[in-house]
Structure formats: structure tokens, C-alpha cells
Amino acid sequence: MSMKYKLLVLDVDGTLLNDSQELTERTLAAITNIQQAGVRVVLASGRPTYGLLSIAKQLNLGHYGGYLISYNGCQIISAKNGEILFERRINPEILPFLEKKADKCGFPIVTYHDDELITNTPDNIHIQQEALLNHLKLVVEPEFSIAVDFAPCKCLIVSDDENGLLELEDHWRKRLSGTVDVFRSEKYFLEIVPCGIDKASTLSALLEIVGVSPEEVIAIGDGVCDVSMLQTVGLSIAMGNARHSVKVCADRITATNDEDGVAMAIEKLLSKKGQQDVSLTELNEGTKNTMMGNLGMQYTYVSEERIEVTMPVDNRTRQPFGILHGGATIALAETVAGLGSVLNCGADEVPVGTQVSANHISSAHQGDTVRAVGTIVHKGRSMHVWNIDVFTSTAKLVSTVRVVNNIMRKE
């Protein structure tokens, strides 16, 4: 698969994280690989922005130019610099009405402000868990609508009375139509967000900002809030733990979030089934004690026609003044062409490198990760010719290398 996809959009809870709220090593490795292959990652979640920051840091989204869609679509944040690229908020004049109706029903009300969770009912277990999950300080305000003197991104009504929440949802959908949108995100959460806001509409806004078409986007999710997003993109993948109503809206179904479903989906995207399945995990595992492993190289895409490998610019691969070493670039190119020819050889054949010609065009600096993209330009019976272009993480061309491999019969 040539990387026609430019963005990977991931729901967080029930999708990216397992049921213990953990990001597994396998999932982290898979997301690192797809980012190194040039695909930017977007976290799209009902969580507040503050609750996504630690996950974005784990995934190194800032380095690879990723984004956060928080509050179920109320904000778009650049992971690189924290800039707010898009934002919609609730008119605070509606808060007294929301609070009065919630009090009449006996339901707590909640909103968010930076690293705070503001509520009039701090002893509610769901509110406490929400604060803990998102690393928020719990702020108690008995006179909620008076204390909230700002326009919030969203509010929550909280209750274990499912029928009561359903009745309130139906009532507010009719009464507040055109003012705010109301929906159930959990059986105990009723969300109030600005009118017309959901993950799909905000994702569409992000695509306009970054100049990417919906056909160039992959989305993975598990919840009802993800359906509109899944129906918007070029490739939609539902988690194995998703409801049936979500699964029928997706192009593919992966394993559950407790079975590394996101990692499995990414690994399939980065691999191509040829004469035999090529496992990126196994390939990279086998390089640990080789030159590849010593230089930090990682296969990120493998097929008979195209090979992609990443390499960090660090103490192992740089010149004394912090610039990528030309010799390391040659080693990277030969690694790409070598595996590519192996995949194109018969069982009784072996490739032998005979010629390398490199043009170094610009610099890559320490701290970056370069990506080598190799394509076969001649596949003869006795000779393979590969062209390898090496790019920085911002897609600047560093070097272009031509490698010739002779194809020999095994003795």
C-alpha cells in the first residue's frame, strides 16, 4: 500500500486505550510506525483538552504534527504548539436554565475549565471518576451558573437514572433545538454541546485547515459518538467491542481494545500480503542485534514494489555538528534496497549489492527522524535497480540514492 492516507483519527476510550485505561506497548509501537510513515495522528474524544495532553505526549504527536479534537468536537488543538485552531462554546446565558432544570430533576451538573472540573455535586462517583480520568482538579460550586462566568465548551448532566436522563434528553432536544445539541455519551452522562458540533463536523473543519480530503483519512472508533466520523472518512474501522449499530457503519472491524485492536488495524495497513504475509513486528524484532538495530532503523512499510524505513538522527547517525551523516544515509538506502530485492527473488536466488550512487541535497538535523522511501525502477532476471528518496519528518528531501543489486543463483 502506497501511503495514500494522510490522517489517522482515533477515538480514545474503548478504542486507543484498553479497559484499564492503558496505552499498550504494541499500540504505541504501531502508532509510532504509522507516524514515521508520514501519517499524522488525530485524537478525537469526548475528553476535555487537558485530559488528552498526557496521551498526546506518550504518542509524540507534537513531533509528528498531530492534532487533538476534544470535547466531542468543540476544540481542535495543534499538538505541536498547543494552538487552538478551531473552537465552539456554549452561550453562558443558557446555564441558569440548564442548572434549574437539572436541580428540579435531582441531577448534578458539570463543566470544564482548563485543568478544573466544576460541579455542584462533588460526591457523585461518576463525577469523581471523570476528574480522576482526566487529571482534573475537582472544584465545588454550589451556585453553579453564577460561578461559571465563562462560555464553556460543554456541560454534563450526570445520573444513574437512565429513564430520567432519556426524558430530559428528549425534552431538551425539542426545547433547545437550534441553541445547543443534547445527546447521551454514556448511560449516566447527558452532554450539552454547541449546536451542530460533533466529531464529524469538526473533523471536516480540520481537513479544510490541513488541506486533506476525506478519502485520505482513516478513522477508528467504538461508540455511537464515532458513527458520524466513521461515515465521513475514506476508510472506517470499528473496534471489536463496538455495538452492532456502530460496526455496520464501518468498512472493517478489528479486534477489541483489550486485544490491541488499534495496533492490529495499523499493522495490516502498513503490511501488504504478497507471496507470504510480511510482519513488520517480526522484521523489526529480527534487526535488534544487527547494524539496522544499532542505528535505530525501523521498517514501516513493506511490499515487493515499495519499502519504507525510518532512522533517527542521533549520536549513532549524525556528524559531529549534528547533521545526518552521509554514510548512515547510504546504509539506510542499502537496507531498503536489500530487503526489496529479497522479496522479489525466487527461493533459489540471492541479491548482491554492486553499485550505489547518492546525491545529498539538504540537511537533516539531530532530533529528527528521516524516512527512506524505496521504489523498484527495474526488475530484471539478473538485476534490480532501486531508487531511494530520504525525507525529513516535514517531508523535505534530504538525499536521493540509486542502488543496483545483481541477482545470483544460490550455490
C-alpha positions in Angstrom: 0.0 0.0 0.0 1.4 3.3 -1.0 0.5 5.7 1.8 -2.4 7.4 0.2 -3.8 8.1 3.7 -2.6 11.3 5.3 -4.5 11.3 8.7 -5.4 8.6 11.2 -8.2 9.6 13.5 -8.5 7.7 16.8 -11.2 7.7 19.4 -9.6 7.3 22.9 -11.7 5.5 25.4 -12.8 2.0 24.3 -10.5 2.3 21.2 -7.0 3.6 21.7 -6.9 2.6 25.4 -7.7 -0.8 26.9 -10.3 -1.2 29.6 -7.6 -0.5 32.2 -7.1 2.9 30.6 -3.6 1.9 29.4 -1.8 2.5 26.1 -0.1 -0.8 25.4 3.5 -1.1 24.1 2.2 -2.8 20.9 -0.3 0.0 20.2 2.4 2.7 20.9 4.8 1.0 18.6 2.2 0.7 15.8 1.2 4.4 16.1 4.9 5.4 16.1 5.4 3.3 12.9 2.5 4.9 11.1 3.6 8.4 12.1 7.1 7.6 10.8 5.5 6.5 7.6 4.1 10.1 7.1 0.6 9.7 8.5 -0.4 12.3 11.1 -2.5 11.1 14.0 -5.6 12.9 15.4 -7.1 12.0 18.8 -10.9 12.6 18.6 -12.5 12.3 22.0 -15.2 13.5 24.3 -12.5 14.2 26.9 -11.5 17.7 27.7 -8.3 19.0 26.0 -6.4 18.8 29.3 -7.4 15.1 29.6 -5.8 14.3 26.2 -2.4 16.1 26.7 -0.6 13.2 28.5 -1.8 10.7 25.9 -0.6 13.0 23.1 2.8 13.3 24.8 3.1 9.5 25.1 2.3 9.2 21.3 4.8 12.0 20.5 2.1 13.7 18.4 3.8 17.1 18.7 6.9 15.8 16.9 4.9 14.3 14.1 2.5 17.2 13.6 -0.7 15.6 15.1 -3.9 17.1 16.4 -6.4 16.9 19.2 -10.2 17.1 18.7 -11.6 17.4 22.2 -15.0 17.9 23.9 -16.6 15.7 21.2 -15.6 18.3 18.6 -15.7 21.7 20.4 -11.9 22.3 20.0 -9.1 21.5 17.6 -5.7 21.8 19.1 -2.3 21.5 17.4 -0.2 19.0 19.3 2.9 20.7 18.1 2.4 24.1 19.8 -0.9 23.9 21.6 -2.5 26.5 19.3 -6.3 26.4 19.2 -7.2 26.0 15.5 -11.0 25.8 16.0 -13.3 26.4 18.9 -17.1 26.5 19.6 -18.6 27.3 23.0 -22.0 27.4 24.7 -23.6 30.7 25.4 -23.3 31.1 29.2 -26.7 32.8 29.3 -28.3 29.3 29.0 -26.5 27.9 32.1 -29.1 29.1 34.7 -31.8 27.3 32.7 -29.8 24.1 32.5 -29.0 24.3 36.2 -32.6 24.9 37.2 -33.9 22.0 35.2 -31.1 19.7 36.4 -31.8 20.7 40.0 -35.5 20.0 39.6 -34.7 16.5 38.3 -32.1 16.0 41.1 -29.3 15.6 38.6 -25.7 17.0 39.2 -24.3 19.4 36.5 -20.7 19.6 35.5 -18.5 21.7 33.2 -14.7 22.1 32.5 -12.3 24.9 32.6 -8.6 24.4 31.8 -7.4 21.8 34.4 -10.6 22.0 36.5 -13.8 20.1 36.7 -16.6 22.3 38.1 -19.7 20.8 39.7 -22.3 21.4 42.4 -22.2 17.7 43.5 -18.6 16.6 44.2 -19.6 13.4 46.0 -21.1 11.8 42.8 -18.9 8.7 41.9 -19.2 9.3 38.1 -18.0 12.9 38.6 -15.1 11.8 40.8 -14.1 9.2 38.2 -14.3 11.8 35.4 -11.9 14.1 37.3 -9.5 11.3 38.0 -9.6 10.0 34.5 -8.7 13.4 33.0 -6.3 14.5 35.8 -8.6 17.4 36.7 -8.9 19.3 40.0 -12.5 19.0 41.4 -13.9 22.4 42.1 -17.1 22.7 44.1 -19.6 25.5 43.2 -23.0 25.1 44.9 -24.3 28.1 42.8 -23.1 26.6 39.6 -24.4 29.0 37.0 -23.2 32.1 39.0 -19.7 30.7 39.4 -19.3 29.7 35.8 -18.7 33.2 34.4 -17.2 32.0 31.1 -18.5 30.3 28.0 -17.9 26.5 28.5 -17.2 24.1 25.7 -19.6 21.6 27.1 -21.7 20.6 30.1 -22.6 17.3 31.5 -25.8 16.2 33.4 -25.0 13.1 35.5 -27.3 10.4 36.8 -27.8 6.7 37.2 -31.5 7.3 36.4 -31.4 6.2 32.8 -35.1 6.8 32.2 -34.8 10.2 33.8 -31.9 11.2 31.5 -33.7 9.9 28.4 -36.8 12.0 29.3 -34.6 15.1 29.9 -32.7 14.4 26.6 -36.0 14.3 24.7 -37.3 17.4 26.4 -34.2 19.5 25.7 -33.8 18.3 22.1 -37.3 19.8 21.5 -37.0 22.8 23.7 -33.4 23.8 22.9 -33.3 22.9 19.2 -31.1 25.3 17.4 -29.5 26.6 20.6 -27.5 23.5 21.8 -27.3 19.9 21.0 -28.0 17.2 23.6 -27.0 13.5 23.5 -26.1 10.6 25.7 -22.4 9.8 25.6 -22.6 7.2 28.4 -25.6 5.7 30.1 -25.0 8.1 33.0 -23.9 11.2 31.0 -26.1 13.6 29.1 -23.9 16.0 27.2 -24.8 19.6 26.1 -22.6 21.0 23.4 -22.8 23.9 20.9 -25.4 23.5 18.2 -24.1 21.5 15.2 -21.0 20.2 16.9 -19.9 16.5 16.7 -16.7 14.7 15.8 -17.6 14.6 12.1 -18.3 18.3 11.6 -15.1 19.2 13.5 -13.0 16.7 11.6 -14.3 18.3 8.4 -13.1 21.7 9.7 -9.7 20.1 10.4 -9.5 18.7 6.9 -10.0 22.1 5.4 -7.3 23.6 7.6 -4.7 21.0 6.7 -5.8 20.5 3.1 -6.6 16.8 3.3 -9.6 15.1 1.5 -11.9 12.7 3.4 -10.7 9.9 1.1 -7.2 10.4 2.6 -8.4 9.7 6.2 -8.7 6.6 8.3 -10.9 6.6 11.4 -11.1 4.1 14.2 -13.8 4.1 16.9 -16.2 2.1 19.1 -19.0 4.4 20.2 -22.2 5.9 18.9 -20.5 9.3 19.0 -18.0 8.0 16.5 -20.6 6.9 13.8 -20.8 10.2 12.0 -17.0 10.4 11.9 -16.7 6.8 10.6 -19.2 7.7 7.8 -17.2 10.7 6.8 -13.8 9.2 6.0 -12.2 7.1 3.3 -11.5 4.1 5.5 -13.5 3.4 8.6 -12.7 0.7 11.2 -14.9 -0.3 14.1 -13.5 -1.9 17.2 -14.5 -5.5 18.1 -16.0 -4.2 21.3 -18.2 -1.7 19.5 -22.0 -2.1 19.4 -23.5 -3.8 16.3 -25.0 -0.4 15.2 -21.5 1.0 15.1 -20.0 -2.0 13.3 -22.5 -1.9 10.4 -21.4 1.7 9.7 -17.7 0.7 9.2 -15.7 -0.6 6.3 -13.7 -3.0 8.5 -13.8 -4.5 12.0 -10.7 -5.0 14.1 -10.2 -6.8 17.4 -11.3 -5.3 20.8 -9.5 -2.6 22.7 -8.3 -5.2 25.2 -6.8 -7.2 22.2 -4.8 -4.4 20.7 -7.4 -3.8 18.0 -5.9 -0.4 17.0 -2.4 -1.9 16.7 -3.7 -4.8 14.6 -5.5 -2.5 12.3 -2.4 -0.3 11.8 -0.2 -3.3 11.3 -2.5 -4.5 8.5 -2.4 -1.1 6.9 1.4 -1.0 6.9 1.8 -4.5 5.5 0.9 -6.0 2.2 0.0 -9.6 1.6 2.2 -10.9 -1.2 3.5 -14.5 -1.6 3.6 -14.6 2.1 2.5 -12.3 5.0 5.2 -9.8 5.9 5.1 -8.9 9.6 6.6 -5.5 10.4 6.8 -6.6 14.0 8.8 -9.7 13.2 11.1 -7.8 10.7 11.9 -5.1 13.3 12.3 -7.7 16.0 14.9 -9.5 13.9 17.0 -6.4 13.4 17.7 -5.7 17.1 21.3 -7.1 17.0 22.2 -6.0 13.5 23.5 -2.8 12.0 19.9 -1.8 11.4 19.0 -2.1 15.1 22.2 -0.4 16.2 21.4 2.6 14.0 17.8 2.7 15.2 16.2 1.8 11.8 12.6 0.6 11.7 10.6 -0.9 8.8 7.3 0.9 8.5 6.0 -0.4 5.1 7.0 -3.4 3.1 5.9 -4.7 -0.3 7.6 -6.0 -3.4 7.3 -2.6 -5.1 8.0 -0.3 -2.2 9.9 -0.3 1.0 9.9 2.4 3.7 12.3 2.5 6.6 12.9 5.2 9.3 16.1 6.2 11.1 16.7 8.7 13.9 19.3 11.5 13.5 21.1 11.0 16.8 24.5 10.2 18.2 24.7 7.0 16.1 23.9 8.5 12.8 25.0 12.2 12.9 28.2 14.0 12.1 30.0 15.8 15.0 27.9 19.0 14.4 24.5 17.4 14.5 23.8 16.8 10.8 22.8 13.4 9.4 26.0 11.5 8.2 26.1 10.6 4.5 27.4 7.2 5.4 24.4 6.5 7.5 22.2 7.6 4.6 23.9 5.1 2.3 23.4 2.3 4.9 19.8 3.3 5.1 19.3 3.2 1.3 21.1 -0.2 1.0 18.9 -1.6 3.8 15.8 -0.6 1.8 17.0 -1.9 -1.5 18.3 -5.1 0.1 15.0 -6.2 1.6 13.2 -5.1 -1.5 15.2 -7.3 -3.7 14.9 -10.2 -1.3 11.2 -10.0 -1.6 11.4 -10.1 -5.4 13.9 -13.0 -5.5 12.9 -16.6 -6.1 13.6 -19.3 -3.5 17.0 -20.2 -5.2 18.1 -16.6 -5.7 20.0 -14.1 -3.6 20.6 -10.3 -4.2 24.2 -8.9 -4.1 24.7 -5.2 -4.0 27.0 -4.0 -6.7 26.6 -0.2 -7.1 25.4 2.8 -5.0 25.1 6.3 -6.3 23.9 9.1 -3.9 23.1 12.7 -4.2 22.9 14.6 -0.9 20.6 17.6 -1.4 19.8 19.1 2.0 20.5 18.6 5.7 18.6 16.6 8.4 19.4 17.7 12.0 19.8 15.9 15.3 16.4 15.1 16.9 14.6 14.5 13.6 13.6 11.1 12.2 14.3 10.6 8.5 12.1 8.3 6.3 13.6 6.4 3.3 11.1 5.5 0.6 12.4 2.9 -1.9 10.7 2.0 -5.2 12.0 -0.6 -7.7 12.6 1.1 -11.1 13.9 -2.0 -12.9 13.2 -5.7 -12.1 15.2 -7.9 -14.5 16.1 -11.5 -14.3 19.7 -10.7 -13.3 19.5 -7.2 -11.9 17.3 -5.0 -9.7 17.6 -1.2 -9.7 16.1 0.7 -6.7 15.5 4.4 -6.2 15.5 5.6 -2.6 14.5 9.1 -1.5 15.2 10.1 2.0 13.0 12.8 3.7 12.9 14.6 7.0 9.8 14.4 9.2 8.5 17.5 7.5 8.8 15.9 4.0 11.9 17.8 2.9 14.1 15.8 0.5 17.5 15.1 2.1 19.0 12.6 -0.4 18.2 10.5 -3.4 20.1 7.3 -3.9 20.3 4.7 -6.7 21.1 1.1 -5.7 21.9 -1.7 -8.1 21.6 -5.3 -6.9 22.7 -8.3 -9.0 20.6 -11.4 -8.7 22.7 -14.5 -8.2 21.8 -18.2 -8.0 22.4 -19.8 -4.6 25.1 -22.5 -4.8 
